[in-house]
Amino acid sequence: MPFFLVQNDITKMQSEAIVNAANTALLMGGGVCGAIFRAAGIQEMTKACAPLSPIKTGEAVITPGFSLPARYVIHTAGPVYHDGKSGERELLQQCYSNSLQLAVQHKISSLSFPLISSGIFGYPKQEALEVARTTIEQFLAKHELTVYLVLFNKESFLAGTKLHTSIEQYIEEQYVQKHALKRDMLEIEAMELESVEEIRSPFYEPNLAEALSNLDEPFSDSLRALIQAKGKTEVDVYKKANIDRKLFSKIRSGNGYTPSKRTVLALAIALELSLEETEKLLRKAGYALSHNNIFDIIIEYCIVHKHYKVLEVNEVLFSYDQPLLGSC
């Protein structure tokens, strides 16, 4: 763990290994495969693949990365999509699981996948994404590995899905309409105050003693108590939160460390907290949810409607160009 969606050219990824959506002959093809061969060096990659060819659909093999930033390339042959009833899903799952197993065998710490079979092989993008996410998520529940799913572009990434439509409506209600109303009110106020030479904004100067008296237990203690109260293990929580073990240990140990807002929210979703519980946990770290930004509104929607899978929440955040939950 963790697992992130990124928009990039896979040949430019700095992960230790990248995955090639190959053909069974392991020859240079078009799309992702052609781009990887060209970036690695066509002659070198062709020579390295020759003794490993052919492979079956769903199998995976490994070669050096040659001129690529990645040290290794894992080649896997995805299925051609026919009707969704011809074993395509199982074969696509094998592409991801076999590639991940190969990465673990070679002690690879970070791996970047393309969305396999979603190009000229015709696999519907939404279905291909769901297969990728669930297969990778299941694997990372038992292994420590950072995985990236690299998308060249996000066009129509979640358009038309039930979750995306619901969140669009929620954003419209909580953000767009309220900001339009606020803008109108400010314009009216400005017109009314045109004759005022100076507008003084009242401010509140907090009493230091009062503020100090409101301090309570450290964030790490609150987190520990929540994990126990929810009947979860620490390993389950940090994996479901899309956080790596080192960062969780840093949070858990306390020592004055304050996690980022994104990390706190990832933990809240992993713990399946209510909105009220989430807001309390945020306050422990000095944060709050606000209707002044889309990121917070999306998170609020997911918590209120009990969408407690961080990777699914991240898909929505990704589609809105928002930062993702969790961290390396």
N, C-alpha and C positions, 0 to 999 in steps of 0.2 A: 504494500500500500504506500502511496496513494495512486489514484487514477485520474487523469485530466484530459479534457478535450482541448485541442489547440487548433487554430487556423494557421497553416504554414505549408511550405513545400517540404515534404518528408525528406528530401535529399539534403536539406539544410539543418535538420534536427541534430542537436548535440548529444542525444542519448547514446549509450554505449553500443546499442544495436538498433537497427531498423528492420522492418519486415517488408519484403517484396511480394506484391500480389502477382505471383508468377504463373506461367503456363506449365503444363506437366512436362514439357520438353526442356524446361529451364533455359529457353532461348530468349534473346532480347525481343520484347514485344512492344506494344504501344502503351500509352497512359503512364501509370506509376512505374510499371516494369521498365519501359524504355527510358524513363527519366533516371531511374536508379542505375541502369547499365551505363548510361552516358556519363553520369556524375562520378561513378566508380572507376570508369575506364572500360570501354567496350571489350577490348582484347583481353584484359586481365580477368574481368568477370566471366566472359564466355569460357575462357580456359578453365577457371575454377569450377564452373557449373558442369562442364562436360562429363567428368567422371561420376557425378551424382545423378545424372539424368538417365532415364525418366523417373518422375515421381508420380504417385497417385494423387488424385484429388483429396485434399485434406491433410496430406503429409507435409512435413517440413524438414528442410536441410539447412545447413549453415555454411557460409563462406566468409572470407575476410571482406572488409569494406573498401579496401584499396584507397582510392582518392576521396572517398566520402568522409565527412566529419565522424561518422559512426565507425567504430572498430570492426563491427560485424554486420553482415546482412543475413537475415533468416528468410529463406524463400519458401513460400507455401502456395499451393495451387488451389484457388477457390472454385466453388461450383458455378456452373452456368445455370441461371434461373430459368425454369420451364413453367411450372404451374404452382410451385410451393408444396406439391404433394409427391415429389419424386426424390425425397431424401435430401433436398438442398439444405435445410436447416441443420441437420446432423453433420453434414459435410462441412458446412461453414463453422459450426462449433469446433470441429476437429482442427480446422485451420488455426483458430486462436489457441486452443488448448495445447496442441502439439508445438506451436511456436513458443508458447510460454514455458512448456516443459523443457524445451531445448535451451531456452535462455537460462533457466535454473541450473541445468546440467553444466553449462559453460560459465556459471557464476557471474552472469550478466546482471548488473544492478538496475539498469534502466533500458526500456524497450519502447519503440514507437511503431504503432500500427497504422496503415491506411485503413479506410473502410472497405474491407475486402469484398470483392464481387459486385460492388455497387456501381461500377462503371460499365464497360462494354459487355460484362457478363450479365447485366440486367437485373441484379437483385434489387428489389425496392429499397430505397434508402432508409426509410423508417424501420422496416423489418431488419435490415442489415445492421442498423445501429442498435436495435434491441438485442439481437444475437451477440453482438460485440460486447455490449455493456454487461449483460447477464453472465456471459462466459468468463469475462475478465474479472468481474466481481467475485464470482465463485472461486476462481483460482487464487485471487489475492486474499481471500479469507484464511488461506492456509500458508501463504508465502509472503516474504518481504521483498517487494519489487516495485519500482516506480514505472508506471505504464502511461503512455500517451496515445490517444487516438487522434490522428492528424487528419484534419479535413481541409481540403484545398480552398473551399469556399462554403458559406453557410446559407446559400440561397435556398429558400423554402425548407430550411432545416427542420422546423417543427410546425410549419404552417398547416393548418387544417386538423391537427390533432386535438382531441377533446381538452387535454390539459392546457395547451397553448391558447385555445379559444377562450377558455374560462379565465385564464390569467390576463389575457388582453382586455377582457371586459372588466376585470377587477382593477387593472391599472387605469382604465378609462374612468372608472368611478372614483378611485382613491387619489389619483394623481392629476390626470388631464383636466377633468371637470373642476376640481378644487383649485388648481392653479389658474385656470381661466377666471374663476370667480374672484380669486385673490387679486389677480391683475386688474380686473374691473374695479374692485373696491379701492385699490391703491390709486387708480386714475381719478376716481371721484374725490378721494381725500386730497390728492394733489391740487385739484381744481379749487377745492374749498379753502386750501391753505395758501393760495397764491399771494395773498396780501400779507402774510405773516413773514416778517423779516428773518426770524430765527426760530427754529424748532428744537426744543431741548427734549431729549429722550430720557425719561427717568430711569435710574438704574438702581439695582439692589446690591448693596455691599454685604456679603454674608459675614456672619459672626464666626471667627475662626474656632472659638471654643465649641460653638454649636455644631459646626461642620465636623470637628474631631470627635464629638460625642456620638455622631451617627456612623462612624466607622465600625464595621463588625468583622467577622471572620474572613481570612484571606480567601482568594478565589480557589486556590488548590484545595482548601478544606471543604468549601462548598461543593466543589466538583466531586470530591471523594464521597461526601454524604449523599449526593444525588445518585451516584453510581450504585451505592449500597441500597438506597431507598427504592430504586427502580429494579433491583434484583439482577443487575447486569455485571459482567466482568469487565475489567479495565481493557483487556485485549479486544473484546467485542466492541467496546465503545470507540477506541481510537481507530480501529479498522473501519467501522461503519461511518465514522466521522471523516474518513479520507485523510487521516493524519498519520504521519510515520511515527515509528516507535520512539525515535530520539526526541522529537518535538514533544510528544506526549509525556515522556519522562521529565523533560524540562518544566512543563506545566505542572505536572504532578508533584514535583519536588518543592515547588514554591520558590523560596529564596528571592522574593520580590519580583519574579518574572510575571509580566502581564501579557497574555496572548492577544493576538489581533482580534478584531471584531468578527472577521470571517471565521476564524478558528473557534471562537466562542459559539457562534451560530451553528457551525458544523457539529460541535459537541451537543448542543441543544437538540438538534434534529436526530442525532444518533441516540440520544437518551429518550427521544419521543416525548419531549416536554410540551406542555400546553403553552399558549401564548403568554399567559401570566407568569408561568415558571421561567419561560425564556427571558422575559423582560427583567425578572429578578436576577437571573444569572448574568445577564448583560450588565446590570448595574454594579454587580460585584467587580467587574473589570473596568467600570467607568464608561460604559457605552449605553446606547438606547436605540430603539427602532424609531424611524421617522417616516412620515408620508411625503417628505420632501425629496426623496430619491427612489428610483424604480427598483434598485436592488433590495431595499428594505421592504417595499411593498410585495415583491415576489416572495421573499422569505416569509413575510407575515401570512400571505395567502397559503403557502405550502404548509405552514404550521397549523393554521386554523382548520384547513381541510385535511390534515393528517397525512400529508405526503412526506413520509419520513425516510425516504431513500435519498441520501445525499447525491448519489450519482445521477438520479433522475432530476433532482433540483438543479444540479449543475448543467444539465442539458438545456433547461429553460434559461438559466442565467447566461449561458453561452450564446443562445439564440438572440438575446437582447444586448450582447456586447458588455455584459457585466462581469466583474471578477468572480471566480469560482470559489466554492467552499473547500476548506482543507488546505494542506500545504505539505511540501516536501520537508 
